[in-house]
Amino acid sequence: PEERQLISDRYDGDVAEADRVMGGMLESLRAEGILDRAVVVILSDHGEDLWDHDSARSPGHGHSVYQELLHVPLMFLAPGRVPPGKRIRTGVSLVDVAPTLLDLAGVPRDSAMTGRSLLTTVTTGEEPEEIPILAESVEYGPDRFASIVGPLKIILTPLPQRFNSGVAIRVAPLEIFDLSADPAETRNLAAAPPPGASRLTEDLWKHVETVFKPLDEERGRKEIPQKLLDQLRSLGYVQ
């Protein structure tokens, strides 16, 4: 426990140092007269697992799609365009950042670009439309896929017996969480899915079938875990 507390404190120190450096950069931009005509976006690529779910991989990341890794800050600053002090509650994705910046700059986006523009949200403070937020795969352990809509979160691990980077991490093939009641994701509701979970799981499964090529290989060898098939069948959309 003492060692974990030390490492957690050092992580807090890293965050504080990043805050100090960012603050200094913003003050430099302000002093040079640049900040009032700049668009600044602050975000993080991922969080860190500090013994939230996996003791063997902590402290670290790249081994799961739980909230301690996915739920990161996203802040926009653009004096005269983005109203200060506004905070939205609806979840958005980092793939939305690039389209939003292009819209703010008045630059056309490439038609192949993923994500959506949040221009209306960042310039008015209005909540955006609630759509599924997707996260895919991990560096260590089995490939995992997550979808979040509102408080509901689904995690699918279609081939839990296949491990990336030679790291064997044992996970459930299907996990369902209510983030409003269980933000730490400690209670898997797959055995008794809440309303809306079946449809969200079905949509995520269709996405997995589209993008996860190893699934086709395993189908040929009939190695899709029986437990996952049974759970999907119990939800009513696998015959």
C-alpha positions as CSV (number, residue, x, y, z in Angstrom):
1,P,0.0,0.0,0.0
2,E,2.8,2.5,0.8
3,E,4.5,1.9,-2.6
4,R,1.2,2.3,-4.4
5,Q,0.6,5.6,-2.6
6,L,4.0,6.8,-3.5
7,I,3.5,6.0,-7.2
8,S,0.0,7.6,-7.1
9,D,1.5,10.7,-5.5
10,R,4.2,10.9,-8.2
11,Y,1.5,10.6,-10.8
12,D,-0.3,13.6,-9.2
13,G,3.0,15.4,-9.3
14,D,3.2,14.7,-13.0
15,V,-0.2,16.2,-13.5
16,A,0.7,19.2,-11.5
17,E,3.9,19.7,-13.5
18,A,1.9,19.5,-16.8
19,D,-0.5,22.1,-15.4
20,R,2.4,24.4,-14.5
21,V,4.0,24.0,-18.0
22,M,0.7,24.6,-19.8
23,G,-0.1,27.6,-17.7
24,G,3.3,29.1,-18.4
25,M,2.8,28.5,-22.2
26,L,-0.6,30.2,-22.1
27,E,0.8,33.2,-20.1
28,S,3.6,33.5,-22.7
29,L,1.0,33.5,-25.5
30,R,-1.0,36.1,-23.6
31,A,2.0,38.4,-23.1
32,E,2.9,38.2,-26.8
33,G,-0.6,39.1,-27.8
34,I,-1.2,35.8,-29.5
35,L,-3.7,34.2,-27.1
36,D,-6.6,36.5,-28.0
37,R,-6.4,35.3,-31.6
38,A,-5.6,31.7,-31.1
39,V,-7.6,28.5,-30.7
40,V,-6.2,26.3,-28.0
41,V,-7.3,22.7,-27.4
42,I,-6.2,20.8,-24.3
43,L,-6.7,17.0,-24.3
44,S,-5.1,13.7,-23.3
45,D,-4.5,10.6,-25.4
46,H,-5.3,8.3,-22.5
47,G,-5.5,8.0,-18.7
48,E,-3.7,5.6,-16.4
49,D,-4.6,2.5,-14.5
50,L,-3.5,3.0,-10.9
51,W,-4.7,-0.4,-9.6
52,D,-8.3,0.4,-10.6
53,H,-8.8,-2.9,-12.4
54,D,-5.5,-4.7,-13.1
55,S,-2.8,-5.0,-10.4
56,A,-0.4,-6.8,-12.7
57,R,-0.4,-4.0,-15.4
58,S,-0.5,-1.1,-12.9
59,P,0.6,1.6,-13.2
60,G,0.1,1.5,-16.9
61,H,-2.2,1.7,-19.9
62,G,-2.8,-0.2,-23.2
63,H,-4.3,-3.2,-21.5
64,S,-8.0,-2.3,-21.1
65,V,-10.8,0.0,-22.2
66,Y,-12.1,1.0,-18.7
67,Q,-12.9,4.6,-17.9
68,E,-9.7,5.3,-16.1
69,L,-8.0,5.0,-19.5
70,L,-10.8,6.4,-21.8
71,H,-12.3,9.3,-19.8
72,V,-9.9,12.2,-20.6
73,P,-10.3,16.0,-20.4
74,L,-11.1,18.0,-23.5
75,M,-11.0,21.8,-23.4
76,F,-11.4,24.5,-26.1
77,L,-10.2,28.1,-25.7
78,A,-10.9,30.7,-28.5
79,P,-11.6,34.2,-27.2
80,G,-14.6,35.8,-28.9
81,R,-15.7,32.4,-30.3
82,V,-15.9,29.9,-27.5
83,P,-17.9,31.3,-24.5
84,P,-15.8,30.9,-21.3
85,G,-17.1,28.8,-18.4
86,K,-19.3,26.5,-20.4
87,R,-19.2,22.8,-19.6
88,I,-21.0,20.0,-21.5
89,R,-22.1,16.7,-19.9
90,T,-22.6,14.7,-23.1
91,G,-19.7,12.5,-24.0
92,V,-17.8,13.2,-27.2
93,S,-14.8,11.5,-28.8
94,L,-11.3,12.6,-29.6
95,V,-12.0,11.9,-33.3
96,D,-14.3,14.9,-33.2
97,V,-11.4,17.3,-32.4
98,A,-9.9,17.6,-35.9
99,P,-13.3,18.2,-37.7
100,T,-14.1,20.8,-35.0
101,L,-10.8,22.6,-35.5
102,L,-11.2,22.7,-39.3
103,D,-14.7,24.2,-38.9
104,L,-13.4,26.8,-36.5
105,A,-10.7,27.7,-39.0
106,G,-13.1,27.7,-41.9
107,V,-11.2,25.0,-43.7
108,P,-13.1,22.2,-45.6
109,R,-12.7,18.8,-44.2
110,D,-11.7,15.7,-46.1
111,S,-14.8,13.6,-46.9
112,A,-13.0,10.5,-45.6
113,M,-12.4,12.0,-42.1
114,T,-14.1,10.3,-39.2
115,G,-15.6,12.1,-36.4
116,R,-18.1,15.0,-36.3
117,S,-17.7,18.7,-35.9
118,L,-18.6,20.1,-32.5
119,L,-18.6,23.7,-33.8
120,T,-22.1,24.4,-32.5
121,T,-21.3,23.0,-29.1
122,V,-18.1,24.8,-28.6
123,T,-19.4,28.2,-29.8
124,T,-22.8,28.1,-28.0
125,G,-22.3,25.7,-25.2
126,E,-25.3,23.6,-26.4
127,E,-25.2,19.9,-25.6
128,P,-24.3,17.8,-28.7
129,E,-26.4,14.9,-30.0
130,E,-25.7,11.8,-28.0
131,I,-24.2,9.1,-30.2
132,P,-22.2,6.0,-29.4
133,I,-18.5,6.6,-28.4
134,L,-16.3,3.8,-29.6
135,A,-13.0,2.5,-28.3
136,E,-11.1,-0.4,-29.8
137,S,-8.4,-2.9,-29.1
138,V,-5.5,-2.8,-26.6
139,E,-1.7,-3.2,-26.8
140,Y,-1.6,-6.0,-24.2
141,G,-3.9,-8.9,-23.7
142,P,-7.0,-9.7,-25.9
143,D,-8.5,-7.2,-28.3
144,R,-11.4,-5.4,-26.8
145,F,-14.2,-3.2,-28.1
146,A,-16.2,-0.7,-26.1
147,S,-19.3,1.5,-26.8
148,I,-20.7,4.1,-24.6
149,V,-24.1,5.8,-24.9
150,G,-25.1,7.9,-22.0
151,P,-24.6,5.9,-18.8
152,L,-24.5,2.6,-20.6
153,K,-21.2,1.0,-21.5
154,I,-20.6,-2.3,-23.3
155,I,-17.3,-4.1,-23.6
156,L,-16.9,-7.0,-26.1
157,T,-13.9,-9.3,-26.1
158,P,-14.7,-11.5,-29.1
159,L,-11.6,-13.7,-28.8
160,P,-10.5,-13.6,-25.2
161,Q,-8.1,-16.6,-25.7
162,R,-6.0,-14.5,-28.2
163,F,-3.4,-12.3,-26.5
164,N,-1.5,-9.4,-27.9
165,S,2.2,-8.9,-27.0
166,G,2.2,-12.3,-25.4
167,V,0.4,-10.9,-22.3
168,A,-2.3,-13.2,-21.0
169,I,-5.0,-11.1,-19.4
170,R,-8.1,-13.0,-18.4
171,V,-11.3,-11.0,-19.1
172,A,-15.0,-11.6,-19.5
173,P,-16.1,-11.8,-23.1
174,L,-19.1,-9.5,-22.4
175,E,-19.2,-6.7,-19.9
176,I,-22.1,-4.2,-19.3
177,F,-21.8,-1.3,-16.9
178,D,-24.2,1.5,-15.8
179,L,-21.7,4.3,-15.4
180,S,-24.1,6.6,-13.5
181,A,-24.6,4.0,-10.7
182,D,-21.2,2.3,-11.0
183,P,-18.6,4.8,-12.4
184,A,-15.7,2.6,-11.2
185,E,-17.0,-0.3,-13.3
186,T,-17.1,-2.9,-10.6
187,R,-20.4,-4.6,-11.3
188,N,-20.8,-6.4,-14.6
189,L,-24.5,-6.5,-15.5
190,A,-24.2,-8.9,-18.4
191,A,-26.2,-11.6,-16.6
192,A,-29.1,-9.1,-16.2
193,P,-28.8,-6.4,-18.8
194,P,-30.4,-3.0,-18.1
195,P,-32.9,-1.5,-20.6
196,G,-31.2,-0.5,-23.8
197,A,-28.1,-2.7,-23.3
198,S,-29.2,-5.4,-25.7
199,R,-29.5,-3.0,-28.6
200,L,-26.2,-1.3,-27.8
201,T,-24.5,-4.7,-27.6
202,E,-26.0,-5.7,-30.9
203,D,-24.8,-2.5,-32.6
204,L,-21.3,-3.0,-31.1
205,W,-21.2,-6.7,-32.3
206,K,-22.1,-5.6,-35.8
207,H,-19.2,-3.1,-35.7
208,V,-16.8,-5.7,-34.4
209,E,-17.8,-8.0,-37.3
210,T,-17.0,-5.2,-39.7
211,V,-13.6,-4.2,-38.4
212,F,-12.1,-7.2,-36.6
213,K,-10.5,-9.4,-39.2
214,P,-9.2,-12.1,-36.9
215,L,-12.9,-12.9,-36.2
216,D,-13.2,-14.3,-39.7
217,E,-10.1,-16.5,-39.2
218,E,-11.4,-17.9,-35.9
219,R,-14.9,-18.5,-37.4
220,G,-13.2,-20.9,-39.8
221,R,-11.8,-22.8,-36.9
222,K,-14.9,-22.5,-34.9
223,E,-13.1,-21.0,-31.9
224,I,-15.4,-18.2,-31.0
225,P,-15.8,-18.7,-27.2
226,Q,-19.0,-20.6,-26.4
227,K,-19.5,-18.4,-23.4
228,L,-19.7,-15.3,-25.6
229,L,-22.0,-17.0,-28.0
230,D,-24.3,-18.1,-25.2
231,Q,-24.4,-14.5,-23.8
232,L,-25.1,-13.0,-27.2
233,R,-27.8,-15.6,-27.8
234,S,-29.4,-14.8,-24.4
235,L,-29.7,-11.2,-25.5
236,G,-31.8,-12.3,-28.5
237,Y,-29.8,-11.5,-31.6
238,V,-27.6,-14.5,-32.2
239,Q,-29.5,-17.6,-33.3
